[in-house]
Amino acid sequence: MLNKVIDLLATAGRKGIDIVLNDSGLQIRIPADKGIDDALLEQIKQNKSLIIDYLRNDKLKPNRYGLESMPIVPVDRDTVGAIPLSFAQERLWFIHRLQGSVQYHIPLVLRIGGPLDLKLLERTLRTIVERHEVLRTVIREQEGTGYQEVMDADGWSLGFEESATGEVDAQLREFLDKPFDLSFDYLFRACLYEIGAGDYLLATVFHHISSDGWSGNILVKEFVELYNSYSRGATPALRPLPVQYRDYA
């Protein structure tokens, strides 16, 4: 039942739908430009009590089994070697090796108009890759068992293409559908397409093994804060992340 609730919340999250618990009960927050399909809504209704129970117990307090939930503690980066995969990573890694995983790409394309500093843009995105270790984590293998290895952010780069009229759609599709090598590639990539004077498309794609439906909102918020701060010569108002995905795994 627990896995069912988690999968249901994850499905809603990928669609941009927030399911939250407040004083009045369960609340579904749907973006103004999106709806919710009947099948998902029915699943939420059928599992309402389970969802409420899960959200109430997902706190730092004794749960129904009398066990206290402990905060995640960062691992010692100097002494811990091979970081095990989480169950979600194991599942996607297996699927990737079995049949490929292009269906698990999460694309996000932003239109940008006006003056644009390409160096600042690349610096902004590289900072995001540096902040979030999971975006620069590759899956290595030893004796048939996968493990995480975190790369430096220095090797990440922003692609750039000049696109003629009518070509950008095909270029975007090729970029977004290009398979990831989970043992080698950064799990977030980006390419800027110049489609006219002062008019650009910024295409980004995550692999689902590193992110989920909520990651797009995080990317946009951090992107705006970082780029605006760098362009003013100011320090970005982003607090350091207390834990990373490998700490959880």
N, C-alpha and C positions, 0 to 999 in steps of 0.2 A: 504494500500500500504506500509506503514511504517513497519508493522509486516512482510509483505512478504519479504521486503529487509533484515530485521534483521534475519529472518529464513534462507534466502539464504546465507548470510554471515556466519551464524553459521554452516550451512551444509558444506560449503567450509572449514571452520576452522577445523571441525572434521576430514576432509580428509587430513589435513595438507596443504591446499591450501590457500594462502594469496591473497586477493583482495585489492589493494591499489590504491590511487589516487596520481598521480604526474603531473608534468607540461605537459607531453605529453598525458595525459588522464588516462584511467583506465588500470591498469596492473595486470595480473594474474601471480602469482609466484607459480610454481609447483615444489615440491621436485624432485630431479634427479631420485630417485628410484620409483617414482609414476607417474601416469598419471591422466587424468581427463576424467570422463565419458561424453559421448555425451549429455546426458540429462541435466546434470548440466551445461555444457558449453552453451547449447542452452538457458537455463534459465537465465544465466548471460547476454547473448547477448540480449535477449528480454527485460531485465530489466536494461540495461546498463545506461540509462539516470536517472532512479530512484536511482540506486546505487551511481552514481556520485553526484547527488543532495544530497543524504543522507550524503555521506562522506564530501562534502563541507560544509554542515550545522552543522556537528557534531563538532563544535568548540565553544570556549567561545566568541561568538559574537551573535548579534541579529539574530534570525532565520526568516523564511518566515512569521511567525505570529507576528513579532515585539517583541517577548519575548526573554529576555536575558537568556542564559543557565548559571546556577549557579554551582560553584564547589561543590563537595561533601564534607560535613563537618562531621567529626567524631562525633558520638553520645557520650553523657556523660555515661561512663561505670558504674558510681556509682549511677546514678539516673534513667536511663532508664531500665525498667523491661523486659516485654515480647516484643521481636522484631518481627514485623510482617514478614510473608513470602513474598518474591517477587512473581510476577505472575508466573515466571518460576518454582519456588519451589512449589507453590500451585498446578500447573499442574502435576508435577512429583509425588508429595505427594499423590494426588488423584489417579493417575494410580497405584502407589505402593500399596495403600490400596485396590484397586479394583481387581488387578490381579497379583500383584508382579511386580518387576522391574529389573530382572536379565538382560533383554535386554538393560538396561541403564548402565551397567557396562562398564568402560573404562579401559582395561588392558594395561599394559606396562611391558615387560620382557626384562631385560638387562643381557648380559653375561659378567661376570667379571673373569679375569684371573690373576694369580699371588698372592702374599701375600695379605691377607685381615685381617684387624683388626675388629672383629665383634662388639666390644664395640664402636669403632669409627663409624662404619656403622650405628648402632642403634642410636647413638647420632646425627649423621648427619640427619637421617630421622625424628627423633623426633623434631629436630630444625625446619625442614620444616613444620611439623605439628603445631609447636608453632607459626611460622611466619604467617601462613595462617589460620585464625580463621575458615574459612568455612570448612576446613578439620576436625575440631573437633566440628562442630555444629550439634546438634541433633534436631529433630522436635518433640516438645511436643504438646499436645492437651489440650485445655480447652473449654468445652461446644461446641465441634464440630469444633473449629477453631484452626488451627495450628499456632505455633509460634516457633521462633528460640531460642535455648539455647546453649551457647558456653561452652564447657567443658575445663578443664585444659589439658595440653599436657602430664602431668606426667603419666597418665594411659596408654599411647600408648606404644606398644612394638613391636619388630620385631620378626616374627616367624622364626624358623630354622628347616630344615629337611635334613637328609642324604638320598640320593636317590640311589637305586641300578639301574644298567643298565636296561633300558626298563620300569622303573616305573615312571620316571619323568613326562612324558606327561600326564599320568592319574592324578598324584598329582597336576600338574599345572591346569588342567581342573577343578578339584574339588575345588581348592583354588579360581580360578578366577570366578567360577560360584556360589560360596557360597553366598546366599542372605544376604544383609545388613538388619539389624534392624534399620530403620531410627530414631527410638526414643531412641536408646541406643548406637549404634556403632559409632566409628570414621569412617568418610566417605572416608578414605584412609587407606588401609592396605598393608602390605608388608611381604613377606616371602623369606628367603634365602635358596636355595637348593644347597647342596654340591654334585656335580655330578662327582667328581674326585679329585685327588690331585691338589690343587691349582686352581680348576676350579669350578665356581659357576654360578647359575642362580638367579638373583634377580627379583622376581615376585611382581609386584605392581598392585593394582586395585583401581580406583576412582569410586565413584558413580556420575552419571551425574548431580545429584541435587547439587553437590558441585564443579563441574568443567566441562570443555569442551575439545575439541580437542587440544587446544593450551596449556593445562595444562601440557602435557607430556614434551614439550620443556622446560617449566619453571622448572619442576622437575629435569630434567637432568642437566640443567645449574647450578641450586642451589646445587644439589647433588655434582657435580664435585668441585665447589668452596668450599663448606663446608668441604667435606672429605679431600681435599688436604690441606686446611688451618689447620684443626684440627690435621692432621698427622704431620704437621710441627710446631705445637704449635703457629701458627699465628692467627691473628684476621681475620675472613672472610670479604671479600670486598663486603658485601651485605648491602645496605642501608635499614634502617627501612621502613616499608610500611606505607605510609601516611594515607591510609584508608583501611578498610576491607569490606567484602561483606555485613555485617549487616548495615554498614553505608549507603551503596547504597540502601539496601532494605528498 
